[in-house]
Amino acid sequence: MVLDIVMDAQVQSLGHEMEKAAAIHSCSDSKEIRDKTAELN
């Protein structure tokens, strides 16, 4: 029972880390896109 709770907590924190990484990744992507657009203009 306790092991199940620990596993759930680990899965949830891993999912949170992945969401943060995805958010950071999309932010850097959009920054690169803005830089490229600025260069073109």
N, C-alpha and C positions, 0 to 999 in steps of 0.2 A: 504493500500500500504506500509506504513512505517513498519507495523507489519510484513508483508511478508519479508521485507529486514532483519529485526531483527531476525526473525526465521531462515532465510537462514544463517546468520552469526553464530547463535548458533549451528546449525547443522554442519556447516563447522568446527567450533572450536572443537566440540565434536568429529568429525571424526578425526581431527588432534591429539587430546589427545589419542584416541584409537590407532591410528597408532604408536604414541610414546610409549604407554604402550606395544604394541605388539612387537615393536623393542627391548625395554628393556627386555621383557620376553624372546625373542629368543636369545638375547645376554647372559642372565644368563643361559639359557638352554645349549647353546653351551659351556659355561665355565664349567658347571657341567660335560658335556660329556668329555671335555678335561681332567678334573680332574680324572674322572673314568678311562679313557684310560691310563693316566699316572700311576695310581695305578696298573693297570693290567700289564703294561710293567715294 
